[in-house]
Each structure stands twice: as C-alpha cells, then as structure tokens.
Amino acid sequence: MSTEMVFQIHLVLGYVAWLLCFGAYGLPWLRSMDRVAAQRAIATLHSFRFFGLVFMVPGVVGPNLPANFAVFAAYGDFATGVLAMLALLTVRIRRLFWPLVVAFNVVGTVDLIVDYYHAIQIGLPARAGELGATYAIPIIYVPLLMITHIAAFYFLARPRQTAT
C-alpha cells in the first residue's frame, strides 16, 4: 500500500473515530453544560495548539517538508492556541471572553482549512513521511480540533436558554 493511501486511510479513520467518540461522549457532555462552560471546555483543548510550532523544528519534521506548509501550520496553531488561552483567562470578563471565543474558533478553523488546502497543493499524502514525529498531529489531533470548532460554532449560534 502506498504512503499516500495509508495517510488518507489514517485521516479518514481519524475523523470516523473522533466523530463516534464525540457523538457518544463529547457532544452530550457539552450539551449538559451552560454556554460558558461548554466554550471553556473547547477552549481548553485548543489552548494546547501552541504545540503546532513543532512543525518548524528541524529533526522533528523531515528536511523536505515544504516550508510554506510547515510555517503556516505552525503559526496558525500558535495563534489559535494563544487566543484560546486568552479566552480562558478572560472567562470572568464576558465582554472579552465572547469575542476571544469567536476569534480562536475563526482563526483555528481558517488555519485548518488552509492547512488542508496547502497539504493538497504540495501532495502531502504522498510525502507524509516528511511529517516525521508530527505525523500523528493531522491524523489524531486535527480531526478532533475541526469537530470541536464546528461544535463551538453550533453552541455560539444556538439560542441562549432561559431558566423557566
């Protein structure tokens, strides 16, 4: 089986596994919370995206991983992680918290979409070995990130529930 096929199977099954897990456990858990708590939980997960800077560390990724992919992915993750941390730090200041929740979700979603676009443009599936030690990030972590961004937008768009 080719590297490209293995990578694509891994990516698809990463989404399938996370959708099954999120549908069974994550979404019901988030729905049981108030809006702020649900967004805090999602922001906490995304606050670890600072780790994406690892895409620029020589020796962690292969020397032939295209720099335009690695640099954009690294800084997009870093920006999203910092915005998520700022949202967490401002949870008690709602006029700051909500714009930061929107910001980290918009920046993070755009980052992932552009990363997918760049990956297709450079033929990343066929050269997935160049991801080196970061191979697991797009397979295991990115599907959960995209799913939780969608959930965050769902919770942002959902009408506020009032106590009866």
C-alpha positions as CSV (number, residue, x, y, z in Angstrom):
1,M,0.0,0.0,0.0
2,S,1.4,3.4,-0.9
3,T,2.3,6.1,1.6
4,E,-0.5,8.3,0.1
5,M,-3.1,5.6,0.6
6,V,-2.0,4.9,4.2
7,F,-2.1,8.6,5.1
8,Q,-5.6,9.0,3.5
9,I,-7.0,6.0,5.3
10,H,-5.5,7.2,8.6
11,L,-7.0,10.7,8.1
12,V,-10.5,9.4,7.2
13,L,-10.5,6.9,10.1
14,G,-9.2,9.6,12.4
15,Y,-12.4,11.6,11.6
16,V,-14.6,8.5,11.9
17,A,-13.2,7.5,15.3
18,W,-13.5,11.0,16.7
19,L,-17.0,11.5,15.3
20,L,-18.1,8.3,17.0
21,C,-16.4,9.3,20.3
22,F,-17.6,12.9,20.2
23,G,-21.1,11.9,19.3
24,A,-21.3,9.4,22.1
25,Y,-19.5,11.3,24.8
26,G,-18.3,14.8,23.9
27,L,-21.5,16.3,22.5
28,P,-23.8,15.0,25.2
29,W,-21.3,16.2,27.8
30,L,-21.1,19.7,26.3
31,R,-24.8,19.9,25.8
32,S,-25.3,19.3,29.6
33,M,-23.3,22.4,30.3
34,D,-24.2,26.1,30.2
35,R,-22.8,28.1,27.2
36,V,-19.8,29.4,29.0
37,A,-18.7,26.0,30.4
38,A,-19.0,24.4,27.0
39,Q,-16.9,27.0,25.3
40,R,-14.3,26.8,28.2
41,A,-14.0,23.1,27.6
42,I,-13.5,23.6,23.9
43,A,-11.0,26.4,24.5
44,T,-9.0,24.3,26.9
45,L,-8.5,21.7,24.2
46,H,-7.5,24.3,21.7
47,S,-5.1,26.1,24.1
48,F,-2.6,23.2,23.5
49,R,-2.3,24.2,19.8
50,F,0.8,26.2,20.7
51,F,2.4,22.9,20.2
52,G,2.0,23.3,16.4
53,L,5.2,25.4,16.4
54,V,6.9,22.0,16.4
55,F,6.3,21.9,12.6
56,M,9.3,24.3,12.3
57,V,11.7,22.3,14.4
58,P,14.4,20.6,12.3
59,G,14.8,17.0,13.1
60,V,11.2,16.7,14.3
61,V,9.9,17.0,10.7
62,G,11.7,15.8,7.6
63,P,14.0,18.2,5.8
64,N,11.8,18.0,2.7
65,L,8.6,19.1,4.3
66,P,7.7,22.2,2.4
67,A,8.3,25.4,4.4
68,N,5.2,27.1,3.2
69,F,3.1,24.3,4.7
70,A,5.1,24.0,7.9
71,V,5.3,27.7,8.7
72,F,1.6,28.5,8.0
73,A,0.5,25.5,10.0
74,A,2.9,26.3,12.9
75,Y,1.9,30.0,13.2
76,G,-1.8,29.2,12.7
77,D,-1.8,26.7,15.5
78,F,0.2,29.1,17.7
79,A,-2.2,32.0,17.1
80,T,-5.2,29.8,17.8
81,G,-3.7,28.4,21.0
82,V,-2.8,31.9,22.3
83,L,-6.3,33.1,21.5
84,A,-7.9,30.1,23.3
85,M,-5.7,30.8,26.3
86,L,-6.8,34.4,26.3
87,A,-10.4,33.3,26.2
88,L,-9.8,31.1,29.2
89,L,-8.0,33.9,31.1
90,T,-11.0,36.3,30.5
91,V,-13.8,33.9,31.3
92,R,-15.0,36.2,34.1
93,I,-14.9,39.3,31.8
94,R,-17.7,38.3,29.4
95,R,-17.3,41.3,27.1
96,L,-13.7,40.0,26.4
97,F,-14.4,36.3,26.6
98,W,-17.0,36.0,23.9
99,P,-15.0,37.9,21.2
100,L,-12.0,35.8,22.1
101,V,-14.1,32.6,21.8
102,V,-15.2,33.7,18.3
103,A,-11.6,34.7,17.4
104,F,-10.0,31.5,18.3
105,N,-12.6,29.5,16.5
106,V,-12.5,31.6,13.3
107,V,-8.6,31.7,13.3
108,G,-8.4,28.0,14.1
109,T,-11.0,26.9,11.5
110,V,-9.3,29.1,8.8
111,D,-5.9,27.6,9.8
112,L,-7.1,24.0,9.4
113,I,-8.9,24.7,6.1
114,V,-5.8,26.5,4.7
115,D,-3.6,23.7,6.0
116,Y,-5.7,21.1,4.2
117,Y,-5.5,23.3,1.0
118,H,-1.7,23.6,1.3
119,A,-1.4,19.8,2.0
120,I,-3.3,19.1,-1.2
121,Q,-1.3,21.6,-3.2
122,I,2.0,20.1,-2.1
123,G,0.9,16.5,-2.4
124,L,1.4,15.9,1.3
125,P,-0.3,12.5,1.4
126,A,2.3,11.1,-0.9
127,R,5.1,12.5,1.2
128,A,3.5,12.0,4.6
129,G,6.8,10.6,5.9
130,E,8.2,14.1,5.9
131,L,5.9,14.9,8.8
132,G,8.3,12.8,10.9
133,A,7.4,12.8,14.6
134,T,4.4,15.1,13.8
135,Y,2.7,12.5,11.7
136,A,0.1,11.8,14.5
137,I,-1.0,15.5,14.6
138,P,-3.0,15.6,11.4
139,I,-4.3,12.0,12.0
140,I,-5.3,12.1,15.6
141,Y,-5.4,15.7,16.8
142,V,-6.6,17.7,13.8
143,P,-9.9,15.8,13.3
144,L,-10.8,16.5,16.9
145,L,-9.9,20.1,16.5
146,M,-12.1,20.5,13.4
147,I,-15.0,18.7,15.1
148,T,-14.8,20.9,18.2
149,H,-14.6,24.1,16.1
150,I,-17.9,23.0,14.4
151,A,-19.3,22.3,17.9
152,A,-18.2,25.7,19.2
153,F,-19.9,27.4,16.3
154,Y,-23.0,25.3,16.9
155,F,-23.1,26.4,20.5
156,L,-22.4,30.0,19.6
157,A,-25.3,30.0,17.1
158,R,-27.7,28.2,19.4
159,P,-30.2,30.4,21.1
160,R,-29.5,31.1,24.8
161,Q,-31.6,29.0,27.1
162,T,-33.5,30.8,29.8
163,A,-34.5,29.3,33.1
164,T,-38.2,28.6,33.5
